[in-house]
Amino acid sequence: SLLCLISISPVSNISHVCLQGILSMFEDMGFINTYKIDLHTLARFCLMVKKGYRDPPYHNWTHAFSVSHFCYLLYKNLGLANYLENIEIFALFVSCMCHDLDHRGTNNSFQVASQSVLAALYSSEGSVMERHHFAQAIAILNTHGCNIFDKFSRKDYQRMLDLIRDIILATDLAHHLRIFPDLQRMADAGYNPRNQTHRSLLLCLLMTSCDLSDQTKGWKTTRKIAELIYKEFFSQGDLEKAMGNRPSEMMDREKAYIPELQISFMEHIAMPIYKLLSELLPGASELYERVATNRVQWTKVSHKFTVRGLPSNNSLDFLDEEYELLQSQGALGDDSHCDDTHCLNGCLDDVVGGRGQ
């Protein structure tokens, strides 16, 4: 089942396994042979990418690996080679690895409001953090012994960099919302792999789908990931308050009502994304169904908040309590057939062993 393959737990102590997994995914997807990548160069590149991530609660190397792994699973299970050129798939995978490089645990609005150095560099063009992530990726490629594209022709090298730039910029949800009508029109008209615009739009949608893939996983994993995300959000909110600014509701630990925020995010962002993906790629409907199932679980959590009369600022404490209860029970509802930890081990065994799926 694609769903079981996609379940990967938010663990932080598997860095060496992640690196082995990334290297094996490069090999299994055929990039090493096709593009004549030197293995030492690839290893240095991967180590530099890992080193390029800071350690905020969510936007760290574990997230980058999870997003890259999801891209690999889409490639293996949904036949991306039938929809995209090989160089585009390669660019997508590398973009997944690099898409949050040097993330500081704060968003674009914070960079602008705090008048940060990054805002000074990139705010006029928009997508401040995404442009920084791309710049960091280029810096790694320009580091001695790390250019995995060094066998490319000048033309292909420039195309690869252009693809990575556009794909990483697509991780800005503001960008996704701008192109969503175009994506819907493409789905309605029918995808044409010979149409460059269609392929570019699909790459953007796939990147967003990979970036938000935690919403497609088992409930225990999705719930735990939410805790990490809101810890990061609340840290930003605390910084904004210290600056004398008013944080948005989702960043304010005193006002955020996590279940309702999650339900809103899933209804307005995640579910439309995976519904659109399922219209374009046969087989992706399972992803949409899992997101819908997790939305139902969040409504149940919201009901528990209401019944117990908990204040909104008790959200994280209650989620901790819920997670401990789930761990003691071993599973919850829809997860009974697909334990996240078991699926994680199975996925990594297959990837590290080079067997693929």
N, C-alpha and C positions, 0 to 999 in steps of 0.2 A: 504494500500500500504506500502511495506517495505520502500520505499523512504521517505514517510512522517514520518514514525516512526524514521528514522535515522536523520532527521533534528533537530539539537539542537543548539541553539544560543550560541555564546561565551560570556556569561554573567558572571559577577564576584560576584554578590550579592545574590547567591542562595546557599551558603555553607550549611545552615541548611537543605535545601531541598535535596541537594546532599547526605548528610549523611543519611537522611531518605530513600532516593532512594536506596543507596547502601545496607542498612539493608534489605529493602524489596526485593531487587534482590537476596540477599543471601537466603532469605526464599523461594522466588518463584522458584528458581533454585533447591531447595531441599537440599541445603548443610547443613542447620541447623539441620534438622531431620536426614539426612543420616549419618552425622559425629558427631552428638550429641554435637554441639557447644553451649557452655554456652552463653546466650545472653549478659550478662555483659562483658564477655571476648571479644565477638565480637564487642560490642560497644567501648570498650577500644582500641581494635586493629584498628578499623576504625578511631577513633579520633587521634590515634598516627600516622597513615598513613597520614591523612590530615595535621597534625602538621609537618610532615616530609618534606613537600613541601615548598620551598621558593617561592618568588613572582616575578620571571622574567615575562616578558610580555606574554610568551606562555607556557613554560614548568612548569606549576603550577598545583595546585589541580584541577582547573576547567578542564584542559586538561586530568588529570588522571581520573576524573569522566566521561568525555565524552568518553574516550577510553573504560572504564569499561562498560558504558551504551551500547556502540556499541557491545561489546562482548555479553552482555545480549540479545540484539536484534538478533544477529546472532544465538544464542542458541534457542531463541523462534521461529524464523521465518525460519531457515534453517535446523532445526533438527540435531544439532551437536551430539546429543546422538546416532545417527545412524553411526557416523564416529569415535567417540573417546570414551575411557573409562571415567566413571564418575569422577574419580580422576584426569584425565587429563584436563577435562573441569574445574574442581575446581581450578587446578593449573593455568590454563589460565586466569581465572577471577581474582584470587589474583595477578597474574603477571601484569595484566592490571592496577590494583590499584597501584601497587608498582613500575612500570617500570621506572619512572623518579624521584624517591625519591631523595631529596636534590640536584636536578639539579641547577646548578649555572648560567644558561643562556649562557654557553660556551660549545664548543664541544670537542671531543677527541683530535683533532689536537692542539687546544689551550692549553689543559692541558699539552701536551708533550712539546710544544714550550715554555711555560712559566715555565717549570720545577716545576710544582705544586706538592704538597704533594701527591695528588691522582695519578699523573703520576709516582712518585717514588714508590708508592705501587703497581700499576697495569700495567704500560706500557710494561713490559717484556712479559705479556700475551696478550696484545692488548685489545681493547674495554674498555678503562679506565673508562669512565663514567658508562657504563652498569654494570661493575663489582662493582662499588661503589653503584649503585642503589640496586643491589642484597645484598650487605653487609649491607646496611641500612635496608632492609626488614628483614634480619636475626636478626639484632639488635633489631628491634621492636618485633619480635617473642620471643626473649630472655628476653624482658622486663617483669617484674612481672605482671601477670594478663592479658597478651596480646597474649598468645600462643593459637590460634584458632585450632591448630592441636594437642592439648595435649591429646586427646583421641585416637590418632593413635597408632598403633603398631610401634615398632622400625623400622621394615622394611618399612612400609607405610610412616612413617615420613621421613626417608631418601629418599625414592622415591619422595615424595612431594618436598623436598628441591632441589633435583636434577632437577626435572621438572621445578620448578620456576627459577632456575639458567639458564637452557638452554633456556627457553622462554624469559627471560629478555635479555640475551645475543643476542637473535635473533633480538632485536630492533635496533642493530647496522646495518645500511644499507650495510656496507661493508660485514657483515656476510650474509645478504640476497643475495647480488650479487654473493657471492661464492657458495651458495646452489641453485641458480636459475636453473642451468642446471639439477640438481637432481629433483627439483620440476617439471620441464617440462617433464622429462622422466617419472616421476610418473604419471602425468596427461595423457601422451600418452599411457602408459601401462595399466592404469586403477587403481583407488585407491582400496586398499585392507585393510579394517579395522582390519584384523587379522595380518597384517604386522607391526611390531613395528617400523621399519624404516619409513614406510609410515605415521604412526600416528605422529611420531616425526617431520617429514617434514611438515605435515599439521598444527601442532601446531605452528611452526615457521611462516608459511604463514598467519595463522589466527592472530597471534600477530602483524605482520607487517600490515595486513589489518586493524586491530583495531587502531593501532598507527597512520596510515595515513587516518583515516576515515573522517577527515574534508574535504578531496577532494571529498567525495561522497555526500556532503550535498548541500542544495540550494545555488544558486550563491551568495546571499547576505551574507550568513554565510561564505562561502568559501573565498570570497573577504576580509571580515573583519578579518578572521583568518590569511590570508596572511599578512595583515598589522601588526598583532601582531608578527608573525614569523620574519618579516624583521626588526622590531624594535629591537628584540632580536639579530638578526644577526648583525645589524649595531652597536649595543653597543659593541659586541665582536670585530668588525672591528676597532672601535675607540680605544679599549684597545690594539689591536695589533699594531696600528700605534704609540700609546704612547710608546710601547716597542721597536719601531724601526723596526718592521716587516711589510711586505706587506700583507694585508689581501686578501683573494680570492675575486673574483668579487662579489659574492653574499653577502659577508660580508662588502663590501665597499660602503658606502652611496653615494660616489661621482661617482661610476661607475656602480652600480647595476641597471639593466633595468628589473624591476620586472615582467612585462608581459612576456617577452621572457624567463626569468629564470623559471617562473611558467609553461610556455608551455613546456619547455625542461624537467622539472621535471615530468610533467604529462605524456609526451610521453615516456620517458625512464625509469621511475620508477613506477609511480602510475598506469597507464593504463595496463602495463604488469602484475602487481600484481593482479588487479581485473579481468583481462581477464583469468588469470590462476585460480583464485578462482571460476569464473563462470564455468570453465571447470570441476572443481572438485565437486562443490556443486550446484545442480540445484536450481534455484531461485536467485542466486547471480548475474545473468546477469544484473539486474536492477542497481546494484552498478557500474558496468563497464559503463553502458549507462550514468549514472549521471556524472561520471568522464569525459567521452567524451564530454558531454554537457558543462561542466565547462571549458574544454579546448577551446571549440568554443568561450565561453564568453571572455576568456583571449585574444584570437586572435582579438576580437572586441575592447577590451581595447587597445591592442597594436596598432591597426589601428588608434584609436583616438590619441594616442601619436604621431604617424607619421604625421597625418593630422595637428595637432596643433603644430608640431615642438618642442615638449617639450624635454629638456635635460634629460638624464638618472637620474640625481640627483634630479629631480622633482617627482620621482616615488611615494613616500609616500604622498606628498602633493596632487598629482592628485588622488590617491586612496581615500584619505579623501574626496575630492570634489565629487568623484563618489559615495561614500557611502552616503553622505548627500543628493545627488540627488535621490538615490534609496529610502532613507527613506521618502523623500518628496513625491515620487510617490507611495509609499506603496508596490511596487513589481516591478520585472523586468523579462519580458519574461517567462522563464521556471519556475520561482518561483510563478507565479500567482495562481497555483493550490495548492501550499503548502507553506504557510507563515511559516517561521522558528519559530517565537515566538509562534504562535498557536500550531505548532507541539511540541515545547518544553513543553508547558503547558499540552498538551494532554498526552505526554509520561510520564511526571512526575506524573500527576494525576493517571495514570494507575499503575505506578510502586509503588508510595507511598501508593496507595490504595490496593496494593497487588493483583491486578486483572491480571497483566501480559498482554500479547498481544495475 
